């Protein structure tokens, strides 16, 4: 990927949910919820504080993360749907 996020931004590839329930019922695309888990593909250098120092991010490339349902901005990179969000939108690393 030839995209590098700036500052405290992170590029996340959403992970698709299972298409079947535990009971074997197939969920159609129209009934699926937006994914809330993803894999970090790229991270920025870090957030710049009031004193001018750069604080490194807690997430790194390859981390599996949990984020809010409506977090980030959806973009197409290399033909894939990705999310660009601030690190503060990420709730935690799985």
LOTORKOL-883522 format. One record per residue: residue number from 1; chain; residue in three letters; x, y, z of N, C-alpha, C, O in turn. Coordinates in steps of 0.02 Angstrom, whole numbers, plus 50000, padded with zeros to 5 digits. Layout:
<node resi="NUM" chain="A" resn="ALA" n_east="X" n_north="Y" n_up="Z" ca_east="X" ca_north="Y" ca_up="Z" c_east="X" c_north="Y" c_up="Z" o_east="X" o_north="Y" o_up="Z"/>
...
//
This chain:
<node resi="1" chain="A" resn="UNK" n_east="50043" n_north="49942" n_up="50000" ca_east="50000" ca_north="50000" ca_up="50000" c_east="50045" c_north="50062" c_up="50000" o_east="50094" o_north="50065" o_up="50037"/>
<node resi="2" chain="A" resn="UNK" n_east="50029" n_north="50110" n_up="49959" ca_east="50070" ca_north="50170" ca_up="49952" c_east="50038" c_north="50229" c_up="49988" o_east="50048" o_north="50286" o_up="49968"/>
<node resi="3" chain="A" resn="UNK" n_east="50002" n_north="50216" n_up="50041" ca_east="49969" ca_north="50269" ca_up="50080" c_east="49998" c_north="50268" c_up="50150" o_east="50001" o_north="50216" o_up="50182"/>
<node resi="4" chain="A" resn="UNK" n_east="50019" n_north="50326" n_up="50175" ca_east="50045" ca_north="50332" ca_up="50243" c_east="50004" c_north="50384" c_up="50280" o_east="50003" o_north="50442" o_up="50261"/>
<node resi="5" chain="A" resn="UNK" n_east="49969" n_north="50363" n_up="50332" ca_east="49927" ca_north="50410" ca_up="50370" c_east="49972" c_north="50459" c_up="50409" o_east="50029" o_north="50444" o_up="50426"/>
<node resi="6" chain="A" resn="UNK" n_east="49945" n_north="50518" n_up="50421" ca_east="49982" ca_north="50570" ca_up="50457" c_east="49961" c_north="50573" c_up="50530" o_east="49906" o_north="50554" o_up="50548"/>
<node resi="7" chain="A" resn="UNK" n_east="50007" n_north="50596" n_up="50571" ca_east="49997" ca_north="50609" ca_up="50642" c_east="49968" c_north="50549" c_up="50679" o_east="49999" o_north="50496" o_up="50681"/>
<node resi="8" chain="A" resn="UNK" n_east="49909" n_north="50556" n_up="50710" ca_east="49881" ca_north="50502" ca_up="50751" c_east="49827" c_north="50462" c_up="50714" o_east="49782" o_north="50434" o_up="50745"/>
<node resi="9" chain="A" resn="UNK" n_east="49831" n_north="50461" n_up="50648" ca_east="49781" ca_north="50424" ca_up="50609" c_east="49805" c_north="50353" c_up="50596" o_east="49864" o_north="50339" o_up="50594"/>
<node resi="10" chain="A" resn="UNK" n_east="49756" n_north="50308" n_up="50587" ca_east="49768" ca_north="50237" ca_up="50578" c_east="49726" c_north="50212" c_up="50520" o_east="49668" o_north="50232" o_up="50514"/>
<node resi="11" chain="A" resn="UNK" n_east="49753" n_north="50170" n_up="50477" ca_east="49715" ca_north="50137" ca_up="50423" c_east="49697" c_north="50068" c_up="50446" o_east="49740" o_north="50028" o_up="50464"/>
<node resi="12" chain="A" resn="UNK" n_east="49631" n_north="50053" n_up="50445" ca_east="49606" ca_north="49989" ca_up="50470" c_east="49566" c_north="49955" c_up="50414" o_east="49525" o_north="49986" o_up="50381"/>
<node resi="13" chain="A" resn="UNK" n_east="49579" n_north="49890" n_up="50405" ca_east="49539" ca_north="49849" ca_up="50358" c_east="49486" c_north="49813" c_up="50399" o_east="49503" o_north="49772" o_up="50442"/>
<node resi="14" chain="A" resn="UNK" n_east="49422" n_north="49828" n_up="50387" ca_east="49369" ca_north="49795" ca_up="50426" c_east="49368" c_north="49720" c_up="50414" o_east="49377" o_north="49698" o_up="50357"/>
<node resi="15" chain="A" resn="UNK" n_east="49359" n_north="49681" n_up="50467" ca_east="49354" ca_north="49609" ca_up="50462" c_east="49280" c_north="49590" c_up="50456" o_east="49239" o_north="49613" o_up="50496"/>
<node resi="16" chain="A" resn="UNK" n_east="49264" n_north="49549" n_up="50408" ca_east="49195" ca_north="49530" ca_up="50396" c_east="49171" c_north="49482" c_up="50450" o_east="49209" o_north="49439" o_up="50473"/>
<node resi="17" chain="A" resn="UNK" n_east="49108" n_north="49488" n_up="50468" ca_east="49077" ca_north="49444" ca_up="50517" c_east="49058" c_north="49378" c_up="50484" o_east="49057" o_north="49373" o_up="50423"/>
<node resi="18" chain="A" resn="UNK" n_east="49043" n_north="49329" n_up="50525" ca_east="49020" ca_north="49264" ca_up="50500" c_east="48953" c_north="49273" c_up="50464" o_east="48912" o_north="49314" o_up="50484"/>
<node resi="19" chain="A" resn="UNK" n_east="48943" n_north="49234" n_up="50410" ca_east="48881" ca_north="49238" ca_up="50373" c_east="48828" c_north="49192" c_up="50400" o_east="48770" o_north="49196" o_up="50379"/>
<node resi="20" chain="A" resn="UNK" n_east="48846" n_north="49148" n_up="50447" ca_east="48798" ca_north="49102" ca_up="50477" c_east="48797" c_north="49114" c_up="50552" o_east="48848" o_north="49132" o_up="50582"/>
<node resi="21" chain="A" resn="UNK" n_east="48740" n_north="49103" n_up="50582" ca_east="48735" ca_north="49106" ca_up="50654" c_east="48757" c_north="49039" c_up="50683" o_east="48770" o_north="48992" o_up="50645"/>
<node resi="22" chain="A" resn="UNK" n_east="48760" n_north="49034" n_up="50748" ca_east="48780" ca_north="48971" ca_up="50781" c_east="48730" c_north="48915" c_up="50764" o_east="48749" o_north="48857" o_up="50763"/>
<node resi="23" chain="A" resn="UNK" n_east="48667" n_north="48933" n_up="50753" ca_east="48616" ca_north="48884" ca_up="50737" c_east="48614" c_north="48865" c_up="50663" o_east="48574" o_north="48822" o_up="50644"/>
<node resi="24" chain="A" resn="UNK" n_east="48657" n_north="48896" n_up="50621" ca_east="48660" ca_north="48878" ca_up="50551" c_east="48619" c_north="48922" c_up="50505" o_east="48614" o_north="48908" o_up="50446"/>
<node resi="25" chain="A" resn="UNK" n_east="48588" n_north="48975" n_up="50532" ca_east="48548" ca_north="49020" ca_up="50491" c_east="48595" c_north="49067" c_up="50453" o_east="48639" o_north="49098" o_up="50482"/>
<node resi="26" chain="A" resn="UNK" n_east="48584" n_north="49073" n_up="50387" ca_east="48625" ca_north="49117" ca_up="50345" c_east="48597" c_north="49188" c_up="50349" o_east="48538" o_north="49199" o_up="50339"/>
<node resi="27" chain="A" resn="UNK" n_east="48641" n_north="49236" n_up="50363" ca_east="48621" ca_north="49305" ca_up="50369" c_east="48631" c_north="49340" c_up="50301" o_east="48687" o_north="49340" o_up="50275"/>
<node resi="28" chain="A" resn="UNK" n_east="48579" n_north="49371" n_up="50273" ca_east="48587" ca_north="49406" ca_up="50208" c_east="48627" c_north="49471" c_up="50218" o_east="48631" o_north="49497" o_up="50273"/>
<node resi="29" chain="A" resn="UNK" n_east="48656" n_north="49496" n_up="50164" ca_east="48697" ca_north="49557" ca_up="50166" c_east="48658" c_north="49617" c_up="50193" o_east="48686" o_north="49659" o_up="50228"/>
<node resi="30" chain="A" resn="UNK" n_east="48594" n_north="49621" n_up="50178" ca_east="48554" ca_north="49678" ca_up="50200" c_east="48542" c_north="49678" c_up="50275" o_east="48528" o_north="49731" o_up="50303"/>
<node resi="31" chain="A" resn="UNK" n_east="48547" n_north="49621" n_up="50308" ca_east="48534" ca_north="49617" ca_up="50379" c_east="48599" c_north="49620" c_up="50421" o_east="48596" o_north="49623" o_up="50482"/>
<node resi="32" chain="A" resn="UNK" n_east="48656" n_north="49619" n_up="50388" ca_east="48719" ca_north="49619" ca_up="50425" c_east="48732" c_north="49688" c_up="50455" o_east="48713" o_north="49739" o_up="50426"/>
<node resi="33" chain="A" resn="UNK" n_east="48763" n_north="49688" n_up="50513" ca_east="48784" ca_north="49751" ca_up="50544" c_east="48853" c_north="49770" c_up="50519" o_east="48890" o_north="49728" o_up="50492"/>
<node resi="34" chain="A" resn="UNK" n_east="48869" n_north="49834" n_up="50527" ca_east="48936" ca_north="49857" ca_up="50508" c_east="48987" c_north="49822" c_up="50553" o_east="48975" o_north="49814" o_up="50613"/>
<node resi="35" chain="A" resn="UNK" n_east="49044" n_north="49801" n_up="50526" ca_east="49094" ca_north="49769" ca_up="50568" c_east="49123" c_north="49818" c_up="50619" o_east="49128" o_north="49878" o_up="50606"/>
<node resi="36" chain="A" resn="UNK" n_east="49143" n_north="49792" n_up="50676" ca_east="49173" ca_north="49833" ca_up="50728" c_east="49243" c_north="49808" c_up="50746" o_east="49273" o_north="49831" o_up="50794"/>
<node resi="37" chain="A" resn="UNK" n_east="49268" n_north="49760" n_up="50707" ca_east="49336" ca_north="49735" ca_up="50716" c_east="49374" c_north="49744" c_up="50651" o_east="49346" o_north="49742" o_up="50597"/>
<node resi="38" chain="A" resn="UNK" n_east="49439" n_north="49755" n_up="50658" ca_east="49479" ca_north="49763" ca_up="50598" c_east="49552" c_north="49751" c_up="50611" o_east="49573" o_north="49742" o_up="50669"/>
<node resi="39" chain="A" resn="UNK" n_east="49590" n_north="49750" n_up="50557" ca_east="49662" ca_north="49739" ca_up="50561" c_east="49696" c_north="49804" c_up="50541" o_east="49679" o_north="49834" o_up="50490"/>
<node resi="40" chain="A" resn="UNK" n_east="49744" n_north="49826" n_up="50582" ca_east="49781" ca_north="49888" ca_up="50568" c_east="49830" c_north="49875" c_up="50511" o_east="49872" o_north="49830" o_up="50515"/>
<node resi="41" chain="A" resn="UNK" n_east="49825" n_north="49916" n_up="50458" ca_east="49869" ca_north="49909" ca_up="50401" c_east="49926" c_north="49960" c_up="50401" o_east="49980" o_north="49946" o_up="50376"/>
<node resi="42" chain="A" resn="UNK" n_east="49913" n_north="50019" n_up="50429" ca_east="49964" ca_north="50072" ca_up="50431" c_east="49948" c_north="50120" c_up="50488" o_east="49890" o_north="50130" o_up="50505"/>
<node resi="43" chain="A" resn="UNK" n_east="50001" n_north="50149" n_up="50517" ca_east="49992" ca_north="50198" ca_up="50571" c_east="50034" c_north="50259" c_up="50557" o_east="50085" o_north="50255" o_up="50523"/>
<node resi="44" chain="A" resn="UNK" n_east="50012" n_north="50316" n_up="50583" ca_east="50050" ca_north="50378" ca_up="50576" c_east="50108" c_north="50381" c_up="50626" o_east="50118" o_north="50334" o_up="50665"/>
<node resi="45" chain="A" resn="UNK" n_east="50144" n_north="50436" n_up="50624" ca_east="50203" ca_north="50444" ca_up="50668" c_east="50184" c_north="50455" c_up="50740" o_east="50221" o_north="50435" o_up="50785"/>
<node resi="46" chain="A" resn="UNK" n_east="50126" n_north="50485" n_up="50753" ca_east="50105" ca_north="50498" ca_up="50821" c_east="50074" c_north="50567" c_up="50828" o_east="50079" o_north="50608" o_up="50783"/>
<node resi="47" chain="A" resn="UNK" n_east="50043" n_north="50578" n_up="50885" ca_east="50010" ca_north="50642" ca_up="50898" c_east="50061" c_north="50692" c_up="50924" o_east="50106" o_north="50674" o_up="50962"/>
<node resi="48" chain="A" resn="UNK" n_east="50055" n_north="50754" n_up="50903" ca_east="50099" ca_north="50807" ca_up="50926" c_east="50066" c_north="50844" c_up="50984" o_east="50010" o_north="50869" o_up="50977"/>
<node resi="49" chain="A" resn="UNK" n_east="50100" n_north="50847" n_up="51040" ca_east="50074" ca_north="50879" ca_up="51100" c_east="50081" c_north="50955" c_up="51097" o_east="50108" o_north="50982" o_up="51049"/>
<node resi="50" chain="A" resn="UNK" n_east="50056" n_north="50989" n_up="51148" ca_east="50061" ca_north="51062" ca_up="51152" c_east="50133" c_north="51086" c_up="51156" o_east="50149" o_north="51141" o_up="51134"/>
<node resi="51" chain="A" resn="UNK" n_east="50177" n_north="51044" n_up="51183" ca_east="50247" ca_north="51062" ca_up="51189" c_east="50287" c_north="51048" c_up="51125" o_east="50346" o_north="51064" o_up="51122"/>
<node resi="52" chain="A" resn="UNK" n_east="50255" n_north="51020" n_up="51075" ca_east="50287" ca_north="51006" ca_up="51011" c_east="50317" c_north="50937" c_up="51005" o_east="50341" o_north="50918" o_up="50951"/>
<node resi="53" chain="A" resn="UNK" n_east="50316" n_north="50898" n_up="51058" ca_east="50345" ca_north="50830" ca_up="51056" c_east="50294" c_north="50781" c_up="51027" o_east="50234" o_north="50788" o_up="51037"/>
<node resi="54" chain="A" resn="UNK" n_east="50320" n_north="50733" n_up="50990" ca_east="50277" ca_north="50682" ca_up="50959" c_east="50271" c_north="50623" c_up="51006" o_east="50321" o_north="50595" o_up="51030"/>
<node resi="55" chain="A" resn="UNK" n_east="50208" n_north="50603" n_up="51021" ca_east="50194" ca_north="50546" ca_up="51063" c_east="50178" c_north="50487" c_up="51018" o_east="50132" o_north="50491" o_up="50977"/>
<node resi="56" chain="A" resn="UNK" n_east="50214" n_north="50432" n_up="51025" ca_east="50203" ca_north="50373" ca_up="50983" c_east="50135" c_north="50342" c_up="50997" o_east="50107" o_north="50349" o_up="51051"/>
<node resi="57" chain="A" resn="UNK" n_east="50108" n_north="50308" n_up="50946" ca_east="50042" ca_north="50276" ca_up="50952" c_east="50048" c_north="50209" c_up="50988" o_east="50101" o_north="50178" o_up="50987"/>
<node resi="58" chain="A" resn="UNK" n_east="49994" n_north="50188" n_up="51020" ca_east="49993" ca_north="50124" ca_up="51056" c_east="49980" c_north="50065" c_up="51010" o_east="50000" o_north="50009" o_up="51026"/>
<node resi="59" chain="A" resn="UNK" n_east="49948" n_north="50077" n_up="50953" ca_east="49934" ca_north="50022" ca_up="50906" c_east="49990" c_north="50019" c_up="50855" o_east="50024" o_north="50069" o_up="50842"/>
<node resi="60" chain="A" resn="UNK" n_east="49999" n_north="49960" n_up="50826" ca_east="50050" ca_north="49951" ca_up="50775" c_east="50021" c_north="49910" c_up="50717" o_east="49968" o_north="49880" o_up="50723"/>
<node resi="61" chain="A" resn="UNK" n_east="50056" n_north="49910" n_up="50663" ca_east="50035" ca_north="49874" ca_up="50603" c_east="50027" c_north="49800" c_up="50620" o_east="50070" o_north="49770" o_up="50652"/>
<node resi="62" chain="A" resn="UNK" n_east="49970" n_north="49771" n_up="50599" ca_east="49956" ca_north="49700" ca_up="50612" c_east="49912" c_north="49687" c_up="50671" o_east="49887" o_north="49631" o_up="50679"/>
<node resi="63" chain="A" resn="UNK" n_east="49900" n_north="49737" n_up="50714" ca_east="49856" ca_north="49728" ca_up="50772" c_east="49783" c_north="49718" c_up="50750" o_east="49761" o_north="49749" o_up="50702"/>
<node resi="64" chain="A" resn="UNK" n_east="49748" n_north="49676" n_up="50786" ca_east="49676" ca_north="49667" ca_up="50776" c_east="49642" c_north="49712" c_up="50828" o_east="49653" o_north="49703" o_up="50888"/>
<node resi="65" chain="A" resn="UNK" n_east="49600" n_north="49758" n_up="50806" ca_east="49572" ca_north="49809" ca_up="50850" c_east="49496" c_north="49809" c_up="50850" o_east="49464" o_north="49784" o_up="50803"/>
<node resi="66" chain="A" resn="UNK" n_east="49468" n_north="49837" n_up="50903" ca_east="49396" ca_north="49846" ca_up="50910" c_east="49383" c_north="49921" c_up="50909" o_east="49415" o_north="49958" o_up="50945"/>
<node resi="67" chain="A" resn="UNK" n_east="49336" n_north="49943" n_up="50866" ca_east="49321" ca_north="50014" ca_up="50860" c_east="49246" c_north="50025" c_up="50859" o_east="49207" o_north="49977" o_up="50853"/>
<node resi="68" chain="A" resn="UNK" n_east="49225" n_north="50087" n_up="50865" ca_east="49154" ca_north="50104" ca_up="50866" c_east="49121" c_north="50090" c_up="50799" o_east="49154" o_north="50093" o_up="50747"/>
<node resi="69" chain="A" resn="UNK" n_east="49057" n_north="50076" n_up="50801" ca_east="49019" ca_north="50057" ca_up="50741" c_east="49022" c_north="50110" c_up="50686" o_east="49026" o_north="50093" o_up="50627"/>
<node resi="70" chain="A" resn="UNK" n_east="49021" n_north="50174" n_up="50704" ca_east="49019" ca_north="50228" ca_up="50655" c_east="49084" c_north="50267" c_up="50655" o_east="49085" o_north="50325" o_up="50634"/>
<node resi="71" chain="A" resn="UNK" n_east="49139" n_north="50237" n_up="50677" ca_east="49204" ca_north="50271" ca_up="50680" c_east="49237" c_north="50274" c_up="50612" o_east="49226" o_north="50231" o_up="50570"/>
<node resi="72" chain="A" resn="UNK" n_east="49277" n_north="50325" n_up="50603" ca_east="49320" ca_north="50329" ca_up="50544" c_east="49285" c_north="50352" c_up="50481" o_east="49224" o_north="50362" o_up="50479"/>
<node resi="73" chain="A" resn="UNK" n_east="49326" n_north="50361" n_up="50429" ca_east="49303" ca_north="50381" ca_up="50363" c_east="49317" c_north="50324" c_up="50315" o_east="49374" o_north="50301" o_up="50311"/>
<node resi="74" chain="A" resn="UNK" n_east="49267" n_north="50302" n_up="50279" ca_east="49274" ca_north="50246" ca_up="50233" c_east="49304" c_north="50271" c_up="50168" o_east="49279" o_north="50318" o_up="50138"/>
<node resi="75" chain="A" resn="UNK" n_east="49357" n_north="50238" n_up="50145" ca_east="49390" ca_north="50254" ca_up="50082" c_east="49407" c_north="50190" c_up="50045" o_east="49408" o_north="50136" o_up="50074"/>
<node resi="76" chain="A" resn="UNK" n_east="49420" n_north="50197" n_up="49980" ca_east="49442" ca_north="50140" ca_up="49938" c_east="49516" c_north="50149" c_up="49924" o_east="49536" o_north="50199" o_up="49894"/>
<node resi="77" chain="A" resn="UNK" n_east="49557" n_north="50101" n_up="49945" ca_east="49628" ca_north="50101" ca_up="49932" c_east="49647" c_north="50034" c_up="49900" o_east="49631" o_north="49982" o_up="49928"/>
<node resi="78" chain="A" resn="UNK" n_east="49680" n_north="50037" n_up="49844" ca_east="49700" ca_north="49976" ca_up="49808" c_east="49640" c_north="49931" c_up="49793" o_east="49647" o_north="49869" o_up="49793"/>
<node resi="79" chain="A" resn="UNK" n_east="49581" n_north="49960" n_up="49782" ca_east="49521" ca_north="49922" ca_up="49766" c_east="49487" c_north="49891" c_up="49826" o_east="49437" o_north="49856" o_up="49818"/>
<node resi="80" chain="A" resn="UNK" n_east="49511" n_north="49904" n_up="49887" ca_east="49482" ca_north="49876" ca_up="49948" c_east="49451" c_north="49932" c_up="49989" o_east="49475" o_north="49989" o_up="49987"/>
<node resi="81" chain="A" resn="UNK" n_east="49399" n_north="49916" n_up="50026" ca_east="49367" ca_north="49964" ca_up="50070" c_east="49406" c_north="49966" c_up="50136" o_east="49414" o_north="49915" o_up="50170"/>
<node resi="82" chain="A" resn="UNK" n_east="49429" n_north="50026" n_up="50154" ca_east="49469" ca_north="50036" ca_up="50216" c_east="49437" c_north="50092" c_up="50257" o_east="49396" o_north="50130" o_up="50232"/>
<node resi="83" chain="A" resn="UNK" n_east="49457" n_north="50096" n_up="50320" ca_east="49436" ca_north="50150" ca_up="50364" c_east="49498" c_north="50188" c_up="50387" o_east="49549" o_north="50158" o_up="50405"/>
<node resi="84" chain="A" resn="UNK" n_east="49493" n_north="50254" n_up="50385" ca_east="49545" ca_north="50296" ca_up="50413" c_east="49515" c_north="50330" c_up="50474" o_east="49465" o_north="50364" o_up="50469"/>
<node resi="85" chain="A" resn="UNK" n_east="49547" n_north="50319" n_up="50532" ca_east="49520" ca_north="50346" ca_up="50595" c_east="49577" c_north="50369" c_up="50639" o_east="49635" o_north="50351" o_up="50629"/>
<node resi="86" chain="A" resn="UNK" n_east="49559" n_north="50409" n_up="50689" ca_east="49607" ca_north="50430" ca_up="50739" c_east="49617" c_north="50372" c_up="50788" o_east="49573" o_north="50331" o_up="50797"/>
<node resi="87" chain="A" resn="UNK" n_east="49675" n_north="50370" n_up="50820" ca_east="49688" ca_north="50318" ca_up="50868" c_east="49637" c_north="50320" c_up="50925" o_east="49621" o_north="50269" o_up="50954"/>
<node resi="88" chain="A" resn="UNK" n_east="49613" n_north="50379" n_up="50942" ca_east="49565" ca_north="50386" ca_up="50997" c_east="49498" c_north="50353" c_up="50982" o_east="49459" o_north="50340" o_up="51028"/>
<node resi="89" chain="A" resn="UNK" n_east="49483" n_north="50339" n_up="50917" ca_east="49422" ca_north="50304" ca_up="50898" c_east="49427" c_north="50229" c_up="50911" o_east="49376" o_north="50194" o_up="50912"/>
<node resi="90" chain="A" resn="UNK" n_east="49488" n_north="50204" n_up="50921" ca_east="49498" ca_north="50133" ca_up="50934" c_east="49488" c_north="50120" c_up="51008" o_east="49517" o_north="50153" o_up="51050"/>
<node resi="91" chain="A" resn="UNK" n_east="49445" n_north="50070" n_up="51023" ca_east="49430" ca_north="50054" ca_up="51093" c_east="49482" c_north="50008" c_up="51125" o_east="49494" o_north="50012" o_up="51185"/>
<node resi="92" chain="A" resn="UNK" n_east="49512" n_north="49965" n_up="51085" ca_east="49562" ca_north="49919" ca_up="51114" c_east="49590" c_north="49871" c_up="51063" o_east="49564" o_north="49865" o_up="51007"/>
<node resi="93" chain="A" resn="UNK" n_east="49643" n_north="49837" n_up="51083" ca_east="49675" ca_north="49787" ca_up="51042" c_east="49652" c_north="49718" c_up="51065" o_east="49650" o_north="49704" o_up="51125"/>
<node resi="94" chain="A" resn="UNK" n_east="49634" n_north="49675" n_up="51018" ca_east="49609" ca_north="49608" ca_up="51034" c_east="49668" c_north="49559" c_up="51034" o_east="49659" o_north="49500" o_up="51046"/>
//
